[in-house]
């Protein structure tokens, strides 16, 4: 069943760390209505570098959109692409 979900989300080719990061983004958006890179770093306890590289990979694969925060120009919000 999980494989089918990952297939539907186009996550099959990603490693376990990348999948965990994607699920954390989805969980944070689902529970709080928004998610930014700092949230993912704090929740996951993965390195900033790992988070950044993974999110950039998601962005290039059209899974995640990165938008600069209107309130804090230093922060970037993450939006799951449909």
Secondary structure, DSSP 4 states (H G I P E B T S, - for coil): -HHHHHHHTT-TTS-HHHHHHHHHHHHHHHHHS--BHHHHHHHH---HHHHHHHHHHHHHTTSEEEEE-SS-TT-EEEEE--
